[in-house]
Amino acid sequence: RLEEFLKKEVDLELSALPDFEERVIDFSEVELLMNSINTIPAPCAPVINPQAPNAATGTSLRVCWGLFSDDTVECYQVCYKPVSNERRSDEQAEHTLKVRETYCTITNLLPNTQYEFWVSALNASGISPPSERAVYVTAPSPPTIKSKKIRSCENAALVCWESRDINPVDSYMVEL
């Protein structure tokens, strides 16, 4: 019977087209679970150090900080702004820079000026809370000697100078 069946021509046209549903499978929950398995937590807040001796010039400051945990950190975000009682928008602007080390030197600052600094740590999971804020001060610029007011005699000399700084200077050191 099989031989007879195979000799016949059979018309296998289907009268109705098959109806397939297009299903979109949402893997977002699975993806979130998979990503959470090997993720690292966002870092803790860094601890900013107080200003160290000899860490300032008239136009630069060296700022240092550290971490009290074994967090994975890719880089740090250092923010700073001048400390001022007046509200001038251009001088009160916050500046931000990213560094890889636990220190940086900020340049192009004003002499004898206080700056407020704070630091955040970043990794693939996010950004840490900011550190406490620390105030650093740039060194004053050297005074200008008033050469027309210099007077001297055998046992004494009078030397006058004026500060070029906006903020008052605590003291001066005169070297002979």
Residue frames as a rotation matrix with the C-alpha (Angstrom) as fourth column:
ARG 1
0.561 0.828 0.000 0.00
0.828 -0.561 0.000 0.00
0.000 0.000 -1.000 0.00
LEU 2
0.334 -0.518 -0.787 2.84
0.222 -0.768 0.600 2.36
-0.916 -0.375 -0.142 0.66
GLU 3
-0.700 -0.626 0.345 4.13
0.439 0.004 0.898 1.89
-0.563 0.780 0.272 -2.85
GLU 4
-0.138 0.743 0.655 0.77
0.951 -0.085 0.297 2.76
0.277 0.664 -0.695 -4.30
PHE 5
0.705 0.426 -0.567 0.46
0.621 -0.756 0.205 5.82
-0.342 -0.497 -0.798 -2.11
LEU 6
-0.051 -0.832 -0.553 3.86
0.191 -0.552 0.812 7.15
-0.980 -0.065 0.187 -3.12
LYS 7
-0.690 -0.170 0.703 2.96
0.698 0.096 0.709 6.84
-0.188 0.981 0.053 -6.82
LYS 8
0.364 0.894 0.260 -0.05
0.916 -0.395 0.076 9.13
0.171 0.210 -0.963 -6.39
GLU 9
-0.625 -0.448 0.639 0.29
0.350 -0.893 -0.284 12.87
0.698 0.046 0.715 -6.60
VAL 10
0.069 0.612 -0.788 -0.91
0.998 -0.032 0.062 14.44
0.013 -0.790 -0.613 -3.47
ASP 11
0.011 0.012 1.000 -1.94
0.254 -0.967 0.009 18.11
0.967 0.254 -0.013 -3.29
LEU 12
-0.116 -0.152 -0.982 -0.68
0.978 0.154 -0.139 19.40
0.172 -0.976 0.131 0.05
GLU 13
-0.601 -0.043 0.798 -1.83
0.095 -0.995 0.018 23.01
0.794 0.087 0.602 -0.24
LEU 14
-0.658 0.375 -0.653 -3.18
0.720 0.058 -0.692 24.33
-0.222 -0.925 -0.308 2.99
SER 15
0.038 0.783 0.621 -6.40
0.804 -0.393 0.447 26.18
0.594 0.482 -0.644 2.72
ALA 16
0.958 0.256 0.129 -5.73
0.121 -0.768 0.629 28.41
0.260 -0.587 -0.767 5.77
LEU 17
0.077 -0.963 0.257 -2.50
-0.148 -0.266 -0.953 30.15
0.986 0.036 -0.163 6.67
PRO 18
0.049 -0.097 -0.994 -1.13
0.887 0.462 -0.001 29.19
0.460 -0.881 0.109 10.06
ASP 19
0.616 0.235 0.752 -1.66
-0.084 -0.929 0.360 31.90
0.783 -0.285 -0.553 12.68
PHE 20
-0.036 -0.723 -0.690 1.43
0.863 0.326 -0.386 32.41
0.504 -0.609 0.612 14.86
GLU 21
0.949 0.296 -0.109 1.50
0.303 -0.762 0.572 34.83
0.086 -0.576 -0.813 17.77
GLU 22
0.036 -0.942 0.334 4.48
0.262 -0.313 -0.913 37.15
0.964 0.120 0.235 18.02
ARG 23
0.884 0.228 -0.408 5.49
0.433 -0.069 0.899 37.19
0.177 -0.971 -0.160 21.62
VAL 24
0.130 -0.831 0.541 8.00
-0.240 -0.556 -0.796 39.63
0.962 -0.026 -0.271 23.06
ILE 25
0.522 -0.023 -0.853 9.59
0.720 0.548 0.426 38.25
0.458 -0.836 0.303 26.16
ASP 26
0.661 -0.240 0.711 10.56
-0.409 -0.909 0.073 40.84
0.629 -0.340 -0.700 28.79
PHE 27
0.372 -0.641 -0.671 13.93
0.690 0.675 -0.262 39.94
0.621 -0.365 0.694 30.29
SER 28
0.127 -0.362 0.924 14.39
-0.273 -0.908 -0.318 43.22
0.954 -0.211 -0.214 32.22
GLU 29
0.757 0.181 0.628 13.80
-0.648 0.073 0.759 41.64
0.091 -0.981 0.172 35.63
VAL 30
0.876 -0.479 0.061 16.17
0.473 0.876 0.090 38.79
-0.097 -0.050 0.994 34.83
GLU 31
0.263 -0.799 0.540 18.75
0.480 -0.378 -0.792 41.26
0.837 0.467 0.284 33.59
LEU 32
0.358 -0.084 0.930 18.51
-0.640 -0.748 0.179 43.27
0.680 -0.659 -0.322 36.81
LEU 33
0.924 0.011 0.382 18.93
-0.307 0.617 0.725 40.13
-0.228 -0.787 0.573 38.88
MET 34
0.686 -0.710 0.161 21.92
0.703 0.589 -0.398 39.02
0.188 0.386 0.903 36.83
ASN 35
0.164 -0.624 0.764 23.54
0.129 -0.754 -0.644 42.44
0.978 0.205 -0.043 37.12
SER 36
0.574 0.110 0.811 22.99
-0.699 -0.449 0.556 42.54
0.425 -0.887 -0.181 40.87
ILE 37
0.949 -0.206 -0.238 24.86
0.278 0.904 0.326 39.30
0.148 -0.375 0.915 41.43
ASN 38
0.173 -0.984 -0.050 28.35
0.982 0.176 -0.062 40.69
0.070 -0.038 0.997 40.76
THR 39
0.478 0.003 0.879 27.90
0.231 -0.965 -0.123 44.39
0.848 0.262 -0.462 41.42
ILE 40
-0.551 -0.668 -0.500 30.01
0.751 -0.135 -0.646 46.38
0.364 -0.732 0.576 43.82
PRO 41
0.406 0.749 -0.523 28.38
0.892 -0.450 0.047 48.82
-0.201 -0.486 -0.851 46.21
ALA 42
0.601 -0.173 0.780 28.69
0.186 -0.919 -0.348 52.56
0.777 0.354 -0.520 45.79
PRO 43
-0.375 -0.868 -0.325 31.62
0.567 0.062 -0.821 53.88
0.733 -0.492 0.469 47.87
CYS 44
0.407 0.379 -0.831 31.37
0.901 -0.315 0.298 55.52
-0.148 -0.870 -0.470 51.28
ALA 45
0.968 -0.019 0.250 32.10
0.028 -0.983 -0.183 59.22
0.249 0.184 -0.951 51.72
PRO 46
0.081 -0.995 -0.060 35.81
0.614 0.097 -0.784 60.13
0.785 0.027 0.618 51.66
VAL 47
0.706 0.014 -0.709 37.41
0.642 -0.436 0.631 61.95
-0.300 -0.900 -0.317 54.61
ILE 48
0.596 -0.476 0.647 39.07
0.269 -0.641 -0.719 65.21
0.757 0.602 -0.254 53.63
ASN 49
0.008 -0.717 -0.697 42.26
0.992 0.091 -0.083 66.15
0.123 -0.692 0.712 55.51
PRO 50
0.810 0.158 -0.565 42.80
0.301 -0.939 0.169 69.57
-0.503 -0.307 -0.808 57.07
GLN 51
0.865 -0.495 0.074 45.24
-0.193 -0.467 -0.863 71.85
0.462 0.733 -0.500 55.30
ALA 52
0.596 -0.746 -0.297 48.83
0.801 0.526 0.286 70.69
-0.057 -0.408 0.911 55.79
PRO 53
0.463 -0.535 -0.707 51.72
-0.046 -0.811 0.584 73.10
-0.885 -0.238 -0.400 56.47
ASN 54
-0.507 -0.730 -0.459 53.43
-0.411 -0.264 0.873 74.29
-0.758 0.631 -0.166 53.29
ALA 55
-0.404 0.441 0.802 50.51
0.719 0.694 -0.019 73.03
-0.565 0.569 -0.597 51.15
ALA 56
0.707 0.706 0.036 49.76
0.606 -0.579 -0.545 76.49
-0.364 0.407 -0.838 49.75
THR 57
-0.664 -0.720 0.200 51.29
0.740 -0.597 0.309 79.08
-0.104 0.353 0.930 47.49
GLY 58
-0.728 0.377 -0.572 49.77
-0.218 -0.919 -0.328 82.39
-0.650 -0.114 0.751 46.53
THR 59
-0.254 0.630 -0.734 47.91
-0.966 -0.203 0.160 80.77
-0.048 0.750 0.660 43.64
SER 60
-0.095 0.213 -0.973 47.64
-0.395 0.889 0.233 77.05
0.914 0.406 0.000 44.47
LEU 61
0.058 0.161 0.985 46.57
-0.979 0.203 0.024 74.59
-0.196 -0.966 0.169 47.15
ARG 62
-0.660 -0.233 -0.715 47.33
-0.367 0.930 0.036 70.89
0.656 0.286 -0.699 47.63
VAL 63
0.101 0.819 0.565 44.25
-0.994 0.061 0.089 69.05
0.039 -0.571 0.820 48.92
CYS 64
-0.802 -0.391 -0.451 44.41
-0.361 0.919 -0.156 65.49
0.476 0.037 -0.879 50.36
TRP 65
0.186 0.874 0.450 41.76
-0.982 0.152 0.110 62.98
0.028 -0.462 0.886 51.48
GLY 66
-0.886 -0.455 -0.086 41.35
-0.450 0.890 -0.074 59.30
0.111 -0.027 -0.993 52.27
LEU 67
0.137 0.908 -0.397 38.86
-0.558 0.402 0.726 56.45
0.819 0.121 0.561 52.69
PHE 68
-0.379 -0.209 0.902 38.11
-0.906 0.283 -0.315 54.55
-0.189 -0.936 -0.297 55.89
SER 69
0.504 0.592 0.629 36.83
-0.381 0.806 -0.453 51.50
-0.775 -0.012 0.631 54.00
ASP 70
-0.551 -0.689 0.471 37.93
0.083 0.516 0.853 49.02
-0.831 0.508 -0.227 51.36
ASP 71
0.531 0.835 -0.143 35.62
-0.012 -0.162 -0.987 50.50
-0.847 0.526 -0.076 48.73
THR 72
-0.215 -0.487 0.846 36.37
0.909 0.218 0.356 50.10
-0.358 0.846 0.396 45.05
VAL 73
0.465 0.289 -0.837 36.90
0.087 -0.956 -0.282 53.61
-0.881 0.059 -0.470 43.66
GLU 74
0.413 -0.275 0.869 37.48
0.909 0.182 -0.374 54.51
-0.055 0.944 0.325 40.01
CYS 75
-0.454 -0.554 0.698 37.99
0.526 -0.799 -0.292 58.24
0.719 0.235 0.655 40.54
TYR 76
-0.297 0.299 -0.907 37.24
0.842 -0.365 -0.397 61.14
-0.450 -0.881 -0.143 42.85
GLN 77
0.185 0.409 0.894 35.26
0.686 -0.705 0.181 64.29
0.704 0.579 -0.411 42.21
VAL 78
-0.510 -0.445 -0.736 36.79
0.827 -0.488 -0.278 67.34
-0.236 -0.751 0.617 43.90
CYS 79
0.364 0.668 0.649 34.56
0.704 -0.653 0.277 70.39
0.609 0.356 -0.709 44.31
TYR 80
-0.408 -0.487 -0.772 35.58
0.862 -0.484 -0.151 73.81
-0.300 -0.727 0.617 45.60
LYS 81
0.415 0.470 0.779 34.50
0.627 -0.768 0.130 77.41
0.660 0.434 -0.613 45.78
PRO 82
-0.657 -0.644 0.392 35.84
0.179 -0.638 -0.749 80.58
0.732 -0.421 0.535 47.36
VAL 83
-0.049 0.584 -0.810 34.52
0.999 0.040 -0.031 81.42
0.014 -0.811 -0.585 50.81
SER 84
-0.840 -0.177 0.513 33.06
0.244 -0.967 0.068 84.91
0.484 0.182 0.856 50.80
ASN 85
-0.603 0.655 -0.456 30.62
0.439 -0.206 -0.875 86.91
-0.666 -0.727 -0.164 52.88
GLU 86
-0.354 0.448 -0.821 29.51
-0.691 -0.716 -0.093 88.73
-0.630 0.535 0.564 49.75
ARG 87
0.150 0.514 0.844 27.25
0.299 0.790 -0.535 87.04
-0.942 0.333 -0.035 47.21
ARG 88
-0.039 -0.216 -0.976 28.96
-0.860 -0.489 0.143 87.59
-0.508 0.845 -0.167 43.87
SER 89
0.794 0.527 0.302 27.74
-0.339 0.797 -0.501 84.93
-0.504 0.296 0.811 41.45
ASP 90
0.726 -0.545 -0.418 30.87
-0.368 0.205 -0.907 84.81
0.580 0.813 -0.052 39.28
GLU 91
-0.318 -0.907 0.278 33.24
-0.748 0.059 -0.661 84.35
0.583 -0.418 -0.697 42.24
GLN 92
-0.149 0.350 0.925 30.91
-0.850 0.433 -0.301 82.01
-0.506 -0.830 0.233 44.12
ALA 93
0.516 0.373 -0.771 30.78
-0.780 0.577 -0.242 79.50
0.355 0.726 0.589 41.28
GLU 94
0.526 -0.301 0.796 31.58
-0.364 0.765 0.531 75.94
-0.769 -0.569 0.293 42.24
HIS 95
0.069 -0.590 -0.804 34.40
-0.973 0.136 -0.184 74.24
0.218 0.796 -0.565 40.37
THR 96
0.695 0.195 0.692 34.59
-0.381 0.916 0.125 70.48
-0.610 -0.351 0.711 39.88
LEU 97
0.068 -0.649 -0.758 37.35
-0.945 0.201 -0.257 68.22
0.319 0.734 -0.600 38.64
LYS 98
0.967 0.252 0.049 37.91
-0.256 0.940 0.225 64.48
0.011 -0.230 0.973 38.51
VAL 99
-0.016 -1.000 0.006 41.15
-0.963 0.014 -0.271 62.87
0.271 -0.010 -0.963 39.70
ARG 100
0.461 0.126 -0.878 42.31
-0.157 0.986 0.059 59.30
0.873 0.110 0.474 40.22
GLU 101
-0.516 -0.750 -0.413 44.57
0.362 0.246 -0.899 59.86
0.776 -0.614 0.145 43.25
THR 102
0.384 0.623 -0.681 43.67
0.889 -0.050 0.456 60.78
0.250 -0.781 -0.573 46.84
TYR 103
-0.036 -0.379 -0.925 45.21
0.473 -0.821 0.319 64.23
-0.880 -0.426 0.209 46.41
CYS 104
0.308 0.001 0.951 45.35
0.920 -0.256 -0.298 67.04
0.243 0.967 -0.079 43.87
THR 105
-0.585 -0.496 -0.642 46.82
0.573 -0.813 0.106 70.48
-0.575 -0.306 0.759 43.44
ILE 106
0.529 0.797 0.293 44.37
0.829 -0.410 -0.380 73.20
-0.183 0.444 -0.877 42.50
THR 107
-0.604 -0.796 -0.045 45.94
0.741 -0.581 0.338 76.10
-0.295 0.170 0.940 40.59
ASN 108
-0.633 0.259 0.730 44.91
0.355 -0.741 0.571 79.55
0.688 0.620 0.377 39.33
LEU 109
0.297 0.703 -0.646 43.57
0.924 -0.041 0.380 80.62
0.240 -0.710 -0.662 42.73
LEU 110
0.553 -0.049 0.831 43.57
-0.043 -0.999 -0.030 84.08
0.832 -0.019 -0.555 44.32
PRO 111
-0.525 -0.821 -0.226 46.23
0.251 0.105 -0.962 84.91
0.813 -0.562 0.151 46.94
ASN 112
-0.998 0.025 0.064 45.27
-0.068 -0.267 -0.961 85.06
-0.007 -0.963 0.268 50.65
THR 113
-0.246 0.960 -0.137 41.80
-0.896 -0.171 0.409 83.66
0.369 0.224 0.902 49.93
GLN 114
-0.546 0.172 0.820 39.81
-0.463 0.754 -0.467 80.97
-0.698 -0.634 -0.332 51.72
TYR 115
-0.380 0.426 -0.821 38.42
-0.772 0.343 0.535 78.12
0.509 0.837 0.199 49.63
GLU 116
0.060 0.511 0.858 35.93
-0.778 0.562 -0.280 75.48
-0.626 -0.650 0.431 50.70
PHE 117
-0.556 -0.337 -0.760 36.64
-0.748 0.600 0.282 71.92
0.361 0.725 -0.586 49.44
TRP 118
0.144 0.511 0.847 34.66
-0.655 0.691 -0.306 68.66
-0.742 -0.510 0.435 49.48
VAL 119
-0.687 -0.519 -0.509 35.24
-0.727 0.509 0.461 65.31
0.020 0.687 -0.726 47.75
SER 120
0.511 0.779 0.363 33.06
-0.703 0.622 -0.346 62.41
-0.495 -0.079 0.865 46.50
ALA 121
-0.649 -0.680 0.341 34.19
-0.387 0.681 0.622 58.94
-0.655 0.272 -0.705 45.37
LEU 122
0.316 0.746 -0.586 32.85
-0.914 0.074 -0.398 57.31
-0.254 0.662 0.705 42.18
ASN 123
-0.759 -0.462 0.460 32.68
-0.233 0.851 0.470 53.76
-0.608 0.250 -0.753 40.88
ALA 124
-0.920 0.374 -0.116 30.51
-0.003 0.290 0.957 51.81
0.392 0.881 -0.266 38.42
SER 125
-0.367 0.821 -0.437 27.66
0.908 0.418 0.024 51.58
0.202 -0.388 -0.899 40.96
GLY 126
0.665 0.663 0.344 27.45
0.583 -0.749 0.316 55.30
0.467 -0.009 -0.884 41.63
ILE 127
-0.185 -0.662 0.726 28.76
-0.029 -0.735 -0.677 58.25
0.982 -0.146 0.117 43.59
SER 128
-0.407 -0.044 -0.913 29.37
0.863 0.310 -0.399 58.44
0.301 -0.950 -0.088 47.33
PRO 129
0.823 0.534 -0.193 27.96
0.567 -0.748 0.346 61.11
0.041 -0.394 -0.918 49.60
PRO 130
0.425 -0.706 0.567 30.27
-0.047 -0.642 -0.765 64.13
0.904 0.299 -0.306 49.75
SER 131
-0.307 -0.626 -0.717 32.92
0.810 0.223 -0.542 64.43
0.500 -0.747 0.438 52.43
GLU 132
0.487 0.297 -0.821 32.70
0.712 -0.680 0.176 67.04
-0.506 -0.671 -0.542 55.16
ARG 133
0.772 -0.215 0.598 33.73
0.320 -0.682 -0.658 70.44
0.549 0.699 -0.458 53.86
ALA 134
0.259 -0.778 -0.572 37.20
0.870 -0.071 0.489 71.77
-0.421 -0.624 0.658 54.68
VAL 135
0.999 0.040 -0.027 38.47
0.028 -0.939 -0.343 75.33
-0.039 0.342 -0.939 54.38
TYR 136
0.146 -0.981 0.124 41.95
0.960 0.171 0.224 75.89
-0.241 0.086 0.967 52.93
VAL 137
0.835 0.061 -0.547 43.71
0.047 -0.998 -0.040 79.25
-0.549 0.007 -0.836 52.56
THR 138
0.595 -0.670 0.445 46.15
0.639 0.059 -0.767 80.32
0.487 0.740 0.463 49.85
ALA 139
-0.130 -0.756 -0.641 49.33
0.933 -0.312 0.179 82.14
-0.336 -0.575 0.746 50.90
PRO 140
0.700 0.353 -0.622 49.34
0.199 -0.931 -0.305 85.93
-0.686 0.089 -0.722 50.75
SER 141
0.662 -0.507 0.552 51.11
0.586 -0.109 -0.803 87.60
0.467 0.855 0.225 47.87
PRO 142
-0.253 -0.833 -0.492 54.36
0.967 -0.226 -0.115 89.39
-0.015 -0.505 0.863 48.75
PRO 143
0.569 0.480 -0.668 53.95
0.527 -0.836 -0.151 93.01
-0.631 -0.266 -0.729 49.83
THR 144
0.475 -0.381 0.793 55.11
0.655 -0.449 -0.608 95.93
0.588 0.808 0.037 47.74
ILE 145
-0.083 -0.596 -0.799 57.95
0.910 -0.372 0.183 97.95
-0.406 -0.712 0.573 49.30
LYS 146
0.915 0.370 0.163 57.41
0.403 -0.866 -0.297 101.70
0.032 0.337 -0.941 49.07
SER 147
0.120 -0.989 0.085 60.91
0.977 0.103 -0.188 102.65
0.177 0.105 0.979 47.96
LYS 148
-0.067 -0.126 0.990 60.25
0.226 -0.968 -0.108 106.43
0.972 0.216 0.093 48.18
LYS 149
0.719 0.410 0.560 59.50
-0.427 -0.375 0.823 106.12
0.548 -0.831 -0.095 51.92
ILE 150
0.598 -0.578 -0.555 62.68
0.710 0.703 0.032 104.22
0.372 -0.414 0.831 52.86
ARG 151
0.664 -0.439 0.606 64.80
-0.548 -0.837 -0.006 106.11
0.509 -0.327 -0.796 55.39
SER 152
0.644 -0.493 -0.584 68.02
0.640 0.767 0.058 105.07
0.419 -0.411 0.809 57.05
CYS 153
0.675 -0.577 0.459 70.68
-0.687 -0.719 0.105 106.30
0.269 -0.386 -0.882 59.41
GLU 154
-0.310 -0.942 -0.130 73.79
-0.814 0.334 -0.476 104.74
0.492 -0.042 -0.870 60.96
ASN 155
-0.925 -0.103 0.365 71.93
-0.331 0.692 -0.642 102.50
-0.186 -0.715 -0.674 63.46
ALA 156
-0.261 0.918 0.297 68.42
0.124 0.337 -0.933 102.12
-0.957 -0.207 -0.202 61.97
ALA 157
-0.996 0.087 -0.030 66.35
-0.041 -0.132 0.990 101.82
0.082 0.987 0.135 58.85
LEU 158
-0.266 0.964 -0.002 62.70
-0.333 -0.094 -0.938 102.55
-0.904 -0.249 0.346 58.13
VAL 159
-0.998 0.023 -0.065 61.11
-0.051 0.405 0.913 100.35
0.047 0.914 -0.403 55.50
CYS 160
-0.292 0.956 -0.004 57.45
-0.574 -0.179 -0.799 100.77
-0.765 -0.231 0.601 54.51
TRP 161
-0.997 0.058 -0.050 55.36
-0.006 0.597 0.802 98.36
0.076 0.800 -0.595 52.49
GLU 162
-0.249 0.967 0.063 51.78
-0.892 -0.203 -0.403 97.72
-0.377 -0.156 0.913 51.57
SER 163
-0.486 0.177 0.856 49.85
0.093 0.984 -0.151 94.52
-0.869 0.006 -0.494 51.08
ARG 164
-0.815 0.233 -0.530 48.54
-0.574 -0.205 0.793 93.66
0.076 0.951 0.301 47.64
ASP 165
-0.825 0.503 -0.259 45.93
0.493 0.863 0.106 91.36
0.277 -0.040 -0.960 49.16
ILE 166
-0.176 0.869 0.463 42.26
-0.203 -0.492 0.847 92.14
0.963 0.055 0.262 49.58
ASN 167
0.782 0.435 -0.446 42.03
0.277 0.399 0.874 90.18
0.558 -0.807 0.191 52.84
PRO 168
0.643 -0.561 0.521 44.13
-0.749 -0.602 0.275 91.33
0.159 -0.568 -0.808 55.84
VAL 169
0.171 -0.709 -0.685 47.44
0.003 0.695 -0.719 89.60
0.985 0.121 0.121 56.47
ASP 170
0.870 0.207 -0.448 48.11
0.400 0.234 0.886 88.32
0.288 -0.950 0.121 60.02
SER 171
0.626 -0.725 -0.287 51.82
-0.016 -0.380 0.925 89.13
-0.779 -0.575 -0.250 60.15
TYR 172
0.858 -0.472 -0.203 54.93
-0.288 -0.116 -0.950 89.83
0.425 0.874 -0.236 58.09
MET 173
0.649 -0.759 -0.048 58.44
0.548 0.422 0.723 88.47
-0.528 -0.495 0.689 58.40
VAL 174
0.890 -0.428 -0.158 61.24
-0.448 -0.754 -0.482 90.93
0.087 0.499 -0.862 57.63
GLU 175
0.670 -0.731 0.130 64.57
0.675 0.673 0.302 89.44
-0.308 -0.115 0.945 56.67
LEU 176
0.757 -0.523 -0.391 67.80
-0.512 -0.847 0.143 91.42
-0.406 0.092 -0.909 56.55
